[in-house]
Structure formats: structure tokens, C-alpha cells
């Protein structure tokens, strides 16, 4: 969801929803193929963040954001309101989102586990649902006040000292709690404190959870890890930058795994699984699909201190839609671009009318064998060499 943080200029706003390739720099005339060269140090392709908040920079401020690996203990509490008393069971609401914990575990290759403790009783909020100002532009202070009321209402029955973060789930009857923003503590303020524990991270689930379902957990919780929104905050096409290729974009997309870049940033993909091309040269590597563990996961061509092209392999078919995410996905990362303004942009290939998988390709199709991408201005070309059932062999070149 759309977010901004009180530490930035937008202080008042709250955090709001592969086949082989080669990269070469082209001058004005066709270049001579660059000779194979050993990859650069992986650290040479780690970009620095410059926005002061959630961005694609490799280093995340652990004094503000939650560490993304290990077990996160989450208290799930259920709230209703004087003007919107619950008529459903808390278990009904929980069932809509708690499978998201399994989704996060799988997407992180088991590196992150959400241990969600459900306190299945409705606690009554002190104010009507319409009094909490749940609109786009909801301020950090107003959002924090909502969380404080929820925590106080639940505190007699919940020991909050045992938890890292809180999920506040509003009854389905509270139509005014319309969307699901993420809360991150503003250092230097009182924040939300219960049972001697400062609760630095929370997600407050609203009506849109009934639309987005369990993967909303993956989207919102990743904001507490420092990931930005990849959908656009402006314009008529909110998903023009990455479509459904990452859960930080279109949550319900046909291929909503985290990008390999995000997996590397969060520590789920190790340095040894990344190939870096920061200097001139050419490197060939087989990329294993991001949906499976092990192997090389991405090749990065750095183009400036804050930009790079990334290629990764996708092998995902969504059976209920018949859409497929199969091939070499190419995208540009810019760590100087703020959340919601396109910090990652997928480079579209021409859709293949008869993909080998037999499924219909996504509109933003990945690249297939023999296809290539070129950014002549940046001096980068991406060419696909071959593919197999498990991934894609790619050659990355910078010249």
C-alpha cells in the first residue's frame, strides 16, 4: 500500500498495496562482441539508497526497519466498533490472511517465518469506525492512535512483551476501515508501548484484505523490512511499472514472487547466488528459476551508482488463469527513485504467441531463447541463449 514516513518531507503520511540473456553496451555502430571475463565482485553491484526511506538500496537501516530473516512473533488481534459490531467469527477473518505466513516462508526460501498467535476474541474499540480517519492520506499520528486504541483494548488478555509486531484485524462490518496500511515506529517519539515493549511494527487490516487475500501479508510485512511500493501512486495505470511480477506491485498478479533483487536485498538470496557485471566484459551463467531454491538467481549489470539492469529466471504457471510467467525477466532498478514512483521497471519482451509451456504469456512477457534487450544509451544489451525446465542460461555483457 502507499506509504510515506514521518522522517521524510512527507512526514504526515503513513505507509499505506527467463531464459538465457546477454548484456552489452552498444555505441552508434554495431560493436565487436566483448570477450568473456570473470564476474566482478558482487558488492560492486549493490546500489546505495538515497531516498531516506523505503527504496531499492542494498543497505537497510536496521534501527528503523525489522530484520527480514528469522522468526517474527506476531500478535493478531481482532477489533470491532460501537457503530460496527462484529457478527462473524474471528476465525473467519483470520482464515482470509493467515495463509500468507506460508507464502512468505516459501518466497524467502525458509529464511523468514511469521509465527502468528491469534487472540480469537473481538475487542471493542473506544470510538466509532468512522472516527479513525481511514482515508488515503491517513497520517502517521492518526494511524498510531488507532493502533494504541487496539492494543489497549486487547492488553488485558494479551502479553505484548512476547511479540515483535502486531496485526490488527478489523471486523468485516467496519466498512470505514477501508484499506490496509503498515505502521513503522518514528524514532524519538513515544510510539506504542504495552507490557514494557515498544511495538515498532504493525499492519492494520481493512476491507481490502477480502479482495487481496493472503498475499497481502507478504506485501505489507515486507514494508517493515524496508521494501518500497512498486505500483504507481499516480496516473491511470497503477501497475504500469512492474505489473504482477512482484507482490510489492500487483498483489494478485499471475507471477507475484518477490524479485530476485528484493530477495538479495533482504538476505534470502546469498552473494554466491548473484553474478555481477560492473566493469566492461562478458559473463555467461545459468540462472535457476526464482521460484525454486538454490543455484544462481540473478545477473546484475551496474550502470551507475544508483542504477542497474537485472535478469532473472521465472518458471511460474498460475493454473486458475492459464497465464504463465516463464522466461528471462529483465528489469531496471533505480535506488534513487522513491516508493510509488517506479524504483523498478520491467522491460517488456514481445509476447510469444506459442510459448513452449503451452500457457498464455503475461502481457509483460519475459524474454525467450534467441531474444535480446538493448539499452544503447546506457550501453547495455541482454540476449537470451537457451533455457531448460529449471531455468535459463544467460550471458551478461557490458562494453
MIKOLDREN-343236 format. One line per 5 residues: number of its first residue (from 1); for each residue x negated, y negated, z of N, C-alpha, C. Coordinates in pm, whole numbers, plus 50000, padded with zeros to 5 digits. Example, Ala and Ser with C-alpha at 12.3 -4.5 7.8 and 13.67 -1.06 7.14 Angstrom:
BEGIN
1	48681,50569,50780,48770,50450,50780,48680,50330,50780 ~ 48715,50225,50708,48633,50106,50714,48710,49997,50787 $
END
This chain:
BEGIN
1	49916,50118,50000,50000,50000,50000,49912,49876,50000 ~ 49970,49763,49963,49891,49642,49954,49846,49597,50091 ~ 49720,49559,50101,49662,49524,50228,49571,49403,50215 ~ 49561,49325,50321,49451,49232,50340,49427,49228,50489 ~ 49314,49178,50529,49275,49189,50669,49255,49053,50731 $
6	49280,49040,50862,49266,48911,50927,49125,48858,50926 ~ 49023,48940,50897,48886,48889,50894,48856,48818,50764 ~ 48943,48835,50663,48921,48772,50534,48996,48642,50527 ~ 48984,48575,50410,49055,48449,50393,49205,48473,50402 ~ 49252,48590,50358,49394,48623,50368,49421,48682,50504 $
11	49388,48606,50607,49387,48656,50743,49525,48701,50789 ~ 49628,48641,50737,49761,48672,50788,49820,48799,50734 ~ 49768,48851,50625,49834,48966,50561,49789,49095,50623 ~ 49877,49200,50619,49842,49330,50674,49805,49425,50562 ~ 49741,49528,50597,49713,49635,50498,49847,49694,50454 $
16	49901,49671,50339,50034,49717,50300,50059,49867,50299 ~ 50110,50065,49994,50099,50237,49845,50003,50146,49749 ~ 48719,51638,48162,48610,51620,48197,48538,51725,48124 ~ 48507,51718,48064,48427,51786,47962,48297,51711,47956 ~ 48193,51760,47882,48062,51701,47890,48056,51561,47833 $
21	47971,51474,47888,47962,51337,47839,47820,51288,47837 ~ 47791,51185,47755,47661,51124,47745,47674,50975,47744 ~ 47588,50902,47814,47597,50757,47823,47472,50695,47766 ~ 47487,50610,47664,47372,50544,47603,47400,50398,47581 ~ 47297,50318,47593,47306,50175,47568,47284,50152,47419 $
26	47377,50079,47356,47367,50055,47213,47336,49910,47182 ~ 47229,49880,47105,47210,49745,47053,47298,49726,46930 ~ 47274,49622,46856,47358,49591,46742,47352,49695,46632 ~ 47244,49769,46621,47232,49874,46520,47222,50008,46589 ~ 47256,50117,46521,47254,50249,46585,47117,50279,46645 $
31	47111,50316,46773,46984,50339,46840,46931,50479,46815 ~ 46805,50496,46845,46745,50628,46847,46785,50694,46978 ~ 46824,50822,46974,46865,50893,47094,46754,50888,47199 ~ 46791,50847,47321,46693,50840,47428,46645,50980,47464 ~ 46519,50990,47497,46462,51120,47532,46511,51165,47670 $
36	46524,51296,47692,46562,51344,47823,46465,51294,47930 ~ 46521,51265,48045,46441,51209,48153,46500,51255,48285 ~ 46414,51275,48383,46462,51317,48514,46555,51211,48571 ~ 46662,51253,48644,46752,51155,48703,46681,51062,48801 ~ 46737,50946,48822,46686,50854,48922,46728,50898,49061 $
41	46675,50832,49162,46718,50860,49298,46867,50831,49311 ~ 46938,50916,49382,47082,50897,49397,47113,50763,49463 ~ 47030,50723,49556,47053,50596,49626,47050,50477,49530 ~ 46984,50492,49415,46979,50383,49318,47116,50354,49255 ~ 47207,50449,49266,47341,50431,49208,47447,50396,49312 $
46	47407,50380,49437,47502,50340,49542,47519,50188,49535 ~ 47640,50141,49511,47667,49999,49496,47692,49934,49633 ~ 47658,49808,49643,47685,49736,49768,47820,49664,49757 ~ 47896,49668,49866,48022,49597,49869,48001,49450,49900 ~ 48084,49364,49841,48066,49221,49859,48194,49149,49901 $
51	48307,49221,49915,48434,49153,49938,48461,49125,50086 ~ 48390,49193,50174,48415,49174,50317,48530,49255,50371 ~ 48584,49343,50287,48697,49425,50334,48693,49558,50262 ~ 48808,49620,50233,48809,49748,50164,48765,49728,50019 ~ 48656,49792,49980,48610,49783,49841,48536,49911,49806 $
56	48472,49912,49689,48406,50033,49641,48258,50039,49676 ~ 48214,49949,49765,48076,49955,49811,48049,50084,49886 ~ 47925,50133,49875,47895,50265,49930,47889,50265,50083 ~ 47849,50152,50141,47838,50145,50287,47964,50082,50344 ~ 48024,50149,50442,48146,50102,50506,48116,50065,50651 $
61	48172,49955,50697,48150,49906,50833,48219,49997,50934 ~ 48142,50080,51002,48200,50176,51096,48247,50112,51225 ~ 48218,49983,51244,48272,49914,51361,48416,49871,51338 ~ 48459,49874,51212,48596,49835,51176,48676,49955,51127 ~ 48616,50035,51039,48688,50146,50979,48654,50278,51048 $
66	48748,50369,51040,48735,50500,51102,48637,50586,51022 ~ 48552,50661,51091,48462,50752,51022,48544,50861,50954 ~ 48514,50888,50827,48603,50973,50747,48583,51122,50760 ~ 48488,51168,50836,48465,51311,50848,48496,51359,50990 ~ 48522,51488,51002,48553,51545,51132,48703,51552,51155 $
71	48740,51587,51277,48881,51599,51316,48932,51468,51374 ~ 49043,51418,51319,49106,51297,51368,49232,51336,51444 ~ 49236,51297,51571,49351,51330,51655,49456,51220,51640 ~ 49573,51261,51592,49678,51165,51557,49802,51191,51641 ~ 49852,51087,51706,49980,51095,51776,50090,51050,51682 $
76	50187,51137,51657,50302,51100,51575,50421,51076,51667 ~ 50470,50950,51665,50584,50915,51750,50699,50870,51660 ~ 50821,50885,51709,50941,50862,51630,51025,50754,51696 ~ 51061,50652,51619,51132,50538,51677,51264,50512,51605 ~ 51365,50471,51685,51487,50418,51627,51518,50283,51691 $
81	51631,50224,51660,51654,50085,51692,51799,50064,51738 ~ 51824,49957,51814,51962,49931,51858,52060,49920,51741 ~ 52014,49862,51629,52102,49848,51511,52091,49964,51414 ~ 52001,50061,51442,51982,50175,51353,51944,50297,51435 ~ 52039,50350,51513,52008,50469,51591,51989,50590,51500 $
86	51899,50678,51537,51872,50797,51457,51987,50894,51465 ~ 52019,50956,51353,52118,51064,51351,52056,51195,51303 ~ 51932,51187,51252,51863,51307,51207,51769,51357,51316 ~ 51715,51475,51300,51616,51528,51392,51479,51470,51360 ~ 51395,51443,51462,51257,51402,51432,51184,51501,51342 $
91	51220,51628,51355,51155,51731,51274,51183,51710,51125 ~ 51300,51656,51092,51333,51630,50952,51238,51526,50893 ~ 51213,51421,50970,51122,51317,50925,50979,51368,50917 ~ 50939,51443,51018,50802,51496,51023,50775,51586,50903 ~ 50874,51667,50865,50856,51761,50755,50830,51689,50623 $
96	50871,51564,50613,50852,51489,50491,50706,51448,50469 ~ 50629,51435,50577,50494,51381,50564,50382,51466,50622 ~ 50410,51550,50721,50301,51624,50785,50225,51718,50692 ~ 50284,51771,50582,50201,51850,50489,50087,51769,50429 ~ 50092,51637,50443,49981,51554,50397,49850,51585,50466 $
101	49856,51642,50586,49733,51680,50656,49660,51790,50580 ~ 49734,51887,50526,49673,51992,50446,49616,51935,50317 ~ 49688,51840,50258,49641,51778,50134,49507,51707,50157 ~ 49495,51634,50267,49370,51565,50298,49258,51665,50324 ~ 49288,51773,50395,49185,51874,50422,49133,51933,50292 $
106	49223,51964,50199,49180,52021,50071,49104,51919,49987 ~ 49153,51796,49982,49090,51693,49900,48952,51655,49952 ~ 48929,51673,50081,48799,51640,50141,48707,51761,50149 ~ 48747,51872,50085,48670,51997,50089,48650,52046,50232 ~ 48751,52019,50316,48746,52063,50455,48666,51973,50546 $
111	48617,51862,50495,48534,51772,50576,48616,51686,50672 ~ 48745,51665,50642,48831,51582,50728,48957,51660,50762 ~ 48988,51663,50890,49108,51733,50936,49191,51637,51022 ~ 49320,51630,50993,49412,51548,51071,49487,51640,51166 ~ 49455,51630,51294,49523,51709,51397,49640,51624,51447 $
116	49758,51645,51389,49875,51564,51419,49957,51629,51530 ~ 49971,51556,51640,50056,51602,51752,50191,51530,51742 ~ 50295,51607,51718,50428,51548,51702,50499,51539,51837 ~ 50533,51420,51876,50610,51399,52001,50755,51381,51958 ~ 50823,51496,51944,50951,51500,51876,51068,51460,51966 $
121	51073,51332,51993,51192,51272,52054,51200,51129,52005 ~ 51321,51080,51987,51338,50942,51945,51318,50850,52063 ~ 51236,50748,52043,51221,50643,52145,51280,50515,52087 ~ 51351,50443,52171,51424,50325,52126,51336,50201,52131 ~ 51330,50131,52018,51257,50005,52011,51339,49895,52080 $
126	51273,49793,52136,51345,49690,52211,51420,49590,52124 ~ 51391,49587,51994,51455,49490,51905,51521,49562,51788 ~ 51612,49494,51723,51675,49548,51604,51571,49567,51493 ~ 51596,49661,51403,51502,49686,51293,51485,49563,51205 ~ 51589,49483,51194,51582,49363,51110,51501,49251,51172 $
131	51463,49266,51299,51386,49161,51368,51236,49175,51347 ~ 51191,49284,51284,51047,49310,51277,50979,49260,51150 ~ 51052,49195,51063,50992,49125,50950,50921,49213,50850 ~ 50975,49335,50827,50909,49425,50732,50940,49384,50589 ~ 50860,49292,50541,50866,49246,50404,50723,49241,50351 $
136	50709,49236,50219,50577,49218,50161,50525,49082,50209 ~ 50404,49081,50261,50353,48961,50324,50365,48969,50476 ~ 50408,49083,50525,50410,49108,50669,50274,49075,50728 ~ 50271,48993,50832,50142,48952,50886,50083,49057,50978 ~ 49953,49047,50996,49883,49137,51086,49941,49127,51227 $
141	49966,49006,51272,50016,48986,51408,50156,49045,51425 ~ 50243,49027,51326,50378,49082,51333,50376,49234,51329 ~ 50289,49287,51245,50276,49432,51238,50223,49488,51369 ~ 50125,49423,51426,50069,49468,51554,50175,49465,51664 ~ 50262,49364,51663,50368,49356,51764,50463,49474,51752 $
146	50492,49516,51631,50577,49634,51607,50512,49759,51667 ~ 50384,49775,51643,50312,49893,51694,50308,49889,51847 ~ 50285,49772,51904,50283,49759,52050,50417,49802,52109 ~ 50527,49758,52050,50659,49798,52100,50678,49948,52091 ~ 50634,50008,51981,50649,50153,51963,50566,50230,52065 $
151	50444,50186,52086,50355,50254,52180,50407,50239,52324 ~ 50454,50121,52360,50510,50102,52494,50632,50191,52516 ~ 50717,50201,52414,50837,50282,52427,50804,50430,52445 ~ 50696,50475,52379,50659,50617,52386,50565,50648,52502 ~ 50504,50548,52560,50396,50568,52658,50435,50654,52778 $
156	50559,50646,52830,50592,50731,52945,50576,50880,52917 ~ 50585,50920,52789,50579,51063,52756,50455,51102,52675 ~ 50372,51004,52639,50257,51031,52554,50131,50977,52620 ~ 50027,51061,52630,49898,51016,52681,49813,50969,52562 ~ 49814,50840,52538,49746,50787,52421,49594,50787,52435 $
161	49543,50819,52549,49397,50825,52565,49337,50940,52487 ~ 49420,51033,52445,49371,51154,52378,49364,51140,52226 ~ 49399,51021,52170,49415,51011,52025,49326,50905,51961 ~ 49291,50932,51835,49214,50837,51755,49303,50736,51686 ~ 49422,50780,51645,49511,50690,51572,49656,50732,51596 $
166	49749,50649,51548,49891,50671,51571,49966,50663,51439 ~ 50060,50755,51419,50158,50746,51311,50292,50712,51377 ~ 50350,50598,51341,50481,50558,51391,50582,50584,51280 ~ 50679,50672,51306,50777,50712,51206,50913,50654,51244 ~ 50965,50567,51158,51096,50506,51183,51208,50596,51130 $
171	51321,50597,51198,51435,50674,51152,51474,50637,51009 ~ 51525,50734,50938,51571,50712,50801,51683,50609,50795 ~ 51750,50590,50905,51862,50495,50909,51817,50350,50917 ~ 51688,50327,50945,51637,50190,50958,51593,50140,50821 ~ 51689,50097,50741,51659,50053,50604,51569,49931,50602 $
176	51570,49852,50708,51489,49730,50712,51340,49761,50724 ~ 51305,49880,50774,51164,49921,50780,51136,49985,50645 ~ 51112,49899,50547,51124,49938,50407,51002,50006,50349 ~ 50883,49978,50401,50763,50033,50340,50664,50076,50449 ~ 50548,50125,50405,50453,50191,50496,50318,50121,50494 $
181	50295,50025,50584,50165,49961,50590,50070,50029,50689 ~ 49942,50006,50668,49838,50057,50756,49786,49945,50845 ~ 49761,49979,50969,49710,49882,51067,49564,49914,51099 ~ 49480,49809,51098,49341,49821,51141,49313,49709,51240 ~ 49259,49745,51351,49232,49652,51461,49141,49538,51417 $
186	49175,49418,51461,49093,49300,51436,48997,49282,51553 ~ 48868,49312,51536,48772,49299,51647,48775,49158,51706 ~ 48763,49154,51836,48764,49026,51905,48901,48988,51959 ~ 49004,49066,51924,49138,49041,51975,49175,49150,52075 ~ 49287,49130,52140,49332,49228,52240,49368,49360,52175 $
191	49435,49355,52062,49474,49477,51994,49583,49553,52068 ~ 49593,49681,52038,49692,49769,52101,49620,49862,52197 ~ 49650,49851,52324,49583,49931,52426,49687,50010,52504 ~ 49663,50140,52522,49752,50225,52601,49669,50332,52669 ~ 49697,50356,52795,49626,50459,52872,49475,50439,52866 $
196	49433,50314,52868,49291,50282,52867,49223,50298,52734 ~ 49299,50324,52629,49241,50349,52497,49288,50241,52399 ~ 49193,50176,52330,49231,50082,52226,49260,50160,52098 ~ 49381,50149,52050,49424,50220,51931,49392,50133,51810 ~ 49282,50163,51742,49233,50077,51635,49300,50103,51501 $
201	49363,50219,51485,49418,50255,51355,49557,50314,51370 ~ 49646,50271,51282,49784,50322,51285,49844,50312,51145 ~ 49939,50401,51119,50022,50393,50999,50167,50391,51045 ~ 50243,50294,50996,50384,50284,51033,50469,50323,50912 ~ 50528,50442,50918,50600,50498,50804,50741,50440,50795 $
206	50774,50394,50674,50905,50336,50648,50983,50413,50544 ~ 51080,50346,50483,51170,50412,50390,51100,50475,50270 ~ 50989,50417,50228,50925,50470,50107,50863,50607,50126 ~ 50853,50653,50251,50799,50787,50270,50892,50892,50210 ~ 51022,50857,50198,51117,50951,50140,51102,50958,49988 $
211	51030,50862,49933,51001,50863,49790,50865,50925,49761 ~ 50763,50884,49835,50626,50926,49805,50592,51063,49861 ~ 50649,51099,49976,50624,51230,50032,50488,51245,50100 ~ 50439,51369,50114,50320,51396,50196,50194,51323,50154 ~ 50176,51299,50022,50051,51236,49978,50040,51091,50024 $
216	50151,51035,50074,50144,50902,50135,50049,50904,50255 ~ 50041,51017,50324,49947,51032,50435,49804,51017,50385 ~ 49773,51079,50270,49639,51067,50212,49606,50926,50172 ~ 49703,50854,50116,49681,50716,50074,49657,50625,50193 ~ 49751,50626,50288,49743,50530,50399,49628,50561,50496 $
221	49607,50688,50526,49498,50722,50618,49363,50685,50558 ~ 49350,50695,50425,49224,50659,50360,49194,50510,50372 ~ 49296,50427,50391,49270,50285,50417,49193,50269,50549 ~ 49222,50353,50647,49148,50344,50774,49003,50389,50758 ~ 48974,50460,50647,48837,50499,50615,48765,50393,50532 $
226	48840,50292,50486,48780,50183,50410,48807,50183,50262 ~ 48896,50270,50212,48926,50271,50069,49026,50161,50033 ~ 49007,50097,49917,49099,49993,49872,49218,50050,49796 ~ 49316,49964,49770,49426,49999,49681,49377,49990,49537 ~ 49415,50087,49456,49375,50088,49316,49488,50048,49222 $
231	49610,50035,49274,49716,49981,49191,49706,49828,49194 ~ 49766,49763,49095,49754,49618,49082,49859,49548,49167 ~ 49816,49443,49234,49908,49364,49315,49990,49266,49231 ~ 49952,49246,49105,50023,49151,49020,50057,49216,48886 ~ 50137,49147,48806,50170,49197,48674,50287,49293,48675 $
236	50333,49328,48557,50449,49415,48545,50414,49563,48551 ~ 50288,49596,48523,50245,49736,48527,50147,49753,48643 ~ 50200,49796,48756,50118,49807,48877,50010,49913,48864 ~ 50028,50009,48775,49936,50123,48767,49853,50122,48639 ~ 49828,50003,48588,49754,49990,48462,49605,50019,48477 $
241	49550,50014,48597,49406,50031,48615,49362,50177,48622 ~ 49431,50258,48704,49389,50397,48721,49502,50496,48702 ~ 49624,50448,48681,49736,50540,48664,49749,50635,48781 ~ 49767,50763,48751,49784,50863,48856,49661,50947,48881 ~ 49542,50893,48853,49418,50970,48868,49363,50972,49009 $
246	49412,50885,49096,49365,50882,49235,49482,50844,49323 ~ 49491,50908,49439,49603,50884,49530,49604,50740,49583 ~ 49493,50667,49569,49492,50526,49607,49557,50439,49501 ~ 49592,50500,49386,49667,50431,49282,49812,50477,49289 ~ 49856,50549,49185,49992,50602,49183,49996,50730,49265 $
251	50061,50723,49380,50061,50834,49475,50125,50959,49415 ~ 50226,50940,49332,50297,51054,49275,50240,51097,49140 ~ 50122,51049,49104,50064,51081,48974,50036,51228,48956 ~ 50024,51269,48829,50004,51411,48798,49866,51461,48838 ~ 49769,51370,48854,49635,51411,48895,49583,51328,49010 $
256	49653,51322,49123,49620,51224,49228,49515,51270,49329 ~ 49413,51338,49283,49298,51367,49368,49224,51236,49395 ~ 49142,51230,49499,49051,51116,49513,48945,51123,49403 ~ 48906,51007,49350,48795,51005,49257,48670,51064,49322 ~ 48582,51121,49242,48455,51170,49294,48376,51057,49360 $
261	48390,50936,49305,48322,50821,49365,48367,50800,49509 ~ 48499,50811,49533,48551,50797,49669,48501,50911,49758 ~ 48499,51031,49703,48453,51145,49781,48308,51128,49823 ~ 48226,51072,49735,48086,51044,49769,48077,50933,49873 ~ 48152,50828,49854,48153,50715,49947,48194,50760,50089 $
266	48286,50856,50096,48338,50900,50226,48256,51013,50287 ~ 48155,51062,50215,48071,51167,50271,48123,51307,50248 ~ 48225,51322,50165,48278,51454,50135,48198,51521,50024 ~ 48141,51441,49936,48050,51490,49832,47908,51448,49871 ~ 47817,51544,49871,47679,51518,49915,47597,51454,49804 $
271	47488,51388,49843,47398,51325,49745,47349,51426,49641 ~ 47327,51549,49684,47273,51651,49591,47373,51687,49482 ~ 47499,51646,49498,47603,51675,49401,47625,51559,49303 ~ 47539,51458,49311,47551,51338,49228,47428,51324,49141 ~ 47448,51292,49013,47339,51261,48921,47342,51112,48892 $
276	47227,51046,48910,47218,50901,48894,47132,50866,48773 ~ 47180,50775,48690,47103,50719,48580,47103,50566,48597 ~ 47001,50515,48666,46990,50371,48690,46889,50306,48597 ~ 46793,50382,48548,46693,50332,48454,46717,50393,48317 ~ 46643,50348,48217,46660,50399,48082,46623,50546,48075 $
281	46702,50622,48003,46672,50764,47989,46800,50843,47967 ~ 46784,50973,47954,46896,51062,47925,46888,51185,48014 ~ 47000,51225,48068,47007,51343,48155,47130,51425,48120 ~ 47114,51555,48112,47225,51646,48086,47256,51725,48212 ~ 47385,51737,48245,47424,51805,48368,47562,51868,48350 $
286	47582,51982,48413,47714,52045,48414,47788,51998,48538 ~ 47907,51941,48518,47990,51892,48628,48100,51992,48658 ~ 48109,52030,48784,48217,52118,48826,48339,52032,48861 ~ 48457,52079,48829,48579,52001,48849,48593,51955,48994 ~ 48641,51832,49012,48652,51776,49147,48756,51849,49231 $
291	48848,51921,49166,48950,51993,49242,48894,52114,49315 ~ 48774,52155,49283,48712,52271,49348,48584,52229,49419 ~ 48542,52307,49515,48422,52273,49591,48295,52315,49519 ~ 48182,52261,49565,48051,52300,49515,48016,52239,49381 ~ 47889,52256,49344,47841,52209,49215,47820,52060,49208 $
296	47769,52016,49092,47755,51872,49067,47895,51815,49044 ~ 47920,51699,49105,48054,51644,49100,48067,51521,49011 ~ 47960,51446,48989,47972,51329,48902,47835,51283,48857 ~ 47838,51213,48743,47719,51145,48692,47750,50996,48691 ~ 47655,50916,48741,47674,50771,48755,47569,50699,48671 $
301	47614,50599,48596,47522,50512,48524,47541,50372,48580 ~ 47439,50327,48651,47449,50195,48712,47419,50088,48608 ~ 47503,49982,48605,47488,49876,48506,47456,49740,48568 ~ 47472,49725,48700,47438,49601,48770,47438,49631,48919 ~ 47402,49534,49004,47405,49561,49149,47542,49600,49202 $
306	47649,49565,49130,47783,49596,49180,47869,49675,49080 ~ 47812,49720,48968,47893,49792,48869,47825,49920,48823 ~ 47908,50015,48783,47858,50142,48731,47969,50211,48654 ~ 47929,50297,48561,48022,50389,48498,48004,50526,48563 ~ 48117,50596,48579,48115,50728,48641,48186,50826,48548 $
311	48134,50947,48539,48204,51053,48467,48217,51172,48562 ~ 48335,51231,48566,48363,51348,48649,48453,51442,48572 ~ 48464,51565,48620,48543,51667,48554,48675,51688,48627 ~ 48783,51700,48549,48915,51726,48605,48973,51854,48547 ~ 49030,51937,48635,49093,52062,48594,49220,52080,48675 $
316	49318,51994,48652,49440,52000,48731,49561,52003,48639 ~ 49650,52098,48661,49776,52104,48587,49889,52099,48688 ~ 49982,52006,48666,50096,51993,48756,50213,52067,48692 ~ 50245,52182,48749,50338,52273,48684,50478,52215,48668 ~ 50523,52134,48764,50661,52086,48758,50682,51983,48647 $
321	50576,51920,48599,50590,51820,48492,50533,51869,48360 ~ 50448,51971,48364,50382,52017,48243,50270,51925,48197 ~ 50238,51824,48280,50129,51734,48248,49997,51793,48295 ~ 49888,51758,48227,49759,51811,48267,49657,51701,48283 ~ 49563,51726,48370,49450,51636,48391,49324,51718,48368 $
326	49293,51744,48243,49184,51833,48208,49088,51764,48114 ~ 48961,51756,48151,48861,51694,48066,48764,51609,48146 ~ 48687,51527,48077,48587,51440,48140,48647,51303,48160 ~ 48669,51268,48283,48729,51139,48317,48618,51035,48333 ~ 48631,50924,48262,48533,50816,48266,48598,50692,48324 $
331	48531,50628,48418,48585,50505,48476,48474,50411,48518 ~ 48510,50284,48525,48416,50181,48567,48445,50142,48711 ~ 48340,50133,48792,48350,50091,48931,48288,49953,48946 ~ 48356,49863,49015,48302,49729,49042,48325,49696,49188 ~ 48220,49702,49267,48233,49683,49412,48248,49537,49452 $
336	48245,49446,49354,48269,49304,49384,48415,49267,49368 ~ 48497,49360,49318,48639,49334,49295,48720,49373,49418 ~ 48810,49286,49459,48888,49308,49579,48996,49414,49559 ~ 49044,49467,49671,49154,49561,49670,49273,49502,49594 ~ 49336,49587,49513,49453,49543,49438,49425,49467,49312 $
341	49297,49444,49279,49262,49368,49159,49183,49452,49057 ~ 49184,49583,49077,49119,49671,48980,48974,49700,49007 ~ 48936,49740,49129,48796,49775,49155,48750,49899,49081 ~ 48844,49984,49037,48814,50096,48949,48910,50089,48832 ~ 48855,50112,48710,48938,50111,48590,48902,50230,48503 $
346	49003,50311,48473,48983,50431,48392,48971,50391,48245 ~ 48874,50452,48176,48855,50432,48033,48934,50538,47958 ~ 49028,50497,47876,49118,50592,47810,49055,50654,47687 ~ 49072,50785,47676,49040,50854,47552,49167,50863,47468 ~ 49153,50898,47341,49270,50922,47259,49336,51053,47303 $
351	49466,51052,47334,49531,51177,47376,49517,51287,47271 ~ 49488,51406,47316,49473,51523,47228,49610,51588,47211 ~ 49658,51596,47091,49793,51649,47068,49801,51798,47098 ~ 49688,51869,47089,49689,52013,47113,49576,52051,47207 ~ 49586,52012,47336,49480,52045,47430,49466,52195,47448 $
356	49344,52238,47478,49317,52381,47491,49400,52445,47601 ~ 49435,52367,47705,49510,52421,47817,49655,52450,47780 ~ 49703,52391,47670,49841,52412,47630,49939,52320,47698 ~ 49894,52236,47793,49984,52143,47861,49978,52007,47794 ~ 50076,51923,47823,50079,51789,47766,49981,51700,47842 $
361	49894,51626,47771,49797,51542,47841,49861,51418,47900 ~ 49801,51365,48006,49842,51238,48061,49818,51128,47959 ~ 49889,51016,47973,49870,50904,47882,49725,50855,47884 ~ 49669,50845,48003,49529,50806,48016,49446,50934,48007 ~ 49426,50982,47886,49368,51115,47869,49219,51115,47895 $
366	49167,51221,47954,49022,51235,47968,48959,51270,47833 ~ 48829,51270,47829,48755,51296,47705,48730,51445,47688 ~ 48741,51491,47564,48719,51630,47532,48587,51651,47461 ~ 48555,51776,47436,48429,51811,47371,48416,51740,47237 ~ 48300,51678,47215,48273,51607,47093,48316,51462,47094 $
371	48390,51420,47195,48435,51281,47205,48335,51198,47283 ~ 48340,51066,47265,48246,50979,47335,48309,50845,47368 ~ 48255,50782,47470,48292,50647,47510,48168,50558,47499 ~ 48187,50434,47451,48075,50341,47437,48114,50204,47489 ~ 48028,50146,47571,48036,50005,47607,47907,49942,47554 $
376	47913,49890,47434,47792,49839,47370,47738,49715,47442 ~ 47827,49634,47500,47782,49514,47570,47700,49550,47694 ~ 47744,49654,47765,47672,49698,47885,47559,49792,47849 ~ 47556,49840,47725,47452,49931,47682,47477,50071,47728 ~ 47600,50116,47727,47634,50247,47779,47723,50322,47679 $
381	47692,50450,47655,47778,50539,47576,47798,50669,47651 ~ 47917,50726,47644,47945,50853,47710,47992,50952,47605 ~ 47919,51059,47588,47956,51161,47488,47977,51297,47554 ~ 48083,51364,47517,48117,51494,47573,48053,51604,47491 ~ 47984,51696,47558,47912,51802,47487,47990,51932,47481 $
386	48036,51982,47594,48108,52110,47596,48183,52124,47727 ~ 48271,52224,47732,48346,52249,47855,48372,52398,47872 ~ 48403,52437,47995,48443,52573,48024,48557,52567,48125 ~ 48598,52681,48175,48714,52684,48264,48692,52607,48393 ~ 48566,52597,48436,48540,52536,48565,48490,52394,48562 $
391	48458,52341,48444,48406,52205,48440,48351,52168,48304 ~ 48261,52068,48304,48213,52009,48180,48063,51982,48187 ~ 47995,52009,48077,47854,51976,48066,47843,51836,48007 ~ 47772,51747,48074,47765,51609,48029,47621,51563,48017 ~ 47599,51476,47921,47469,51414,47909,47488,51264,47931 $
396	47419,51208,48029,47431,51065,48057,47302,50997,48015 ~ 47318,50887,47940,47202,50818,47884,47218,50668,47899 ~ 47108,50606,47938,47104,50461,47943,46978,50419,47867 ~ 46994,50321,47774,46879,50285,47693,46876,50135,47669 $
END
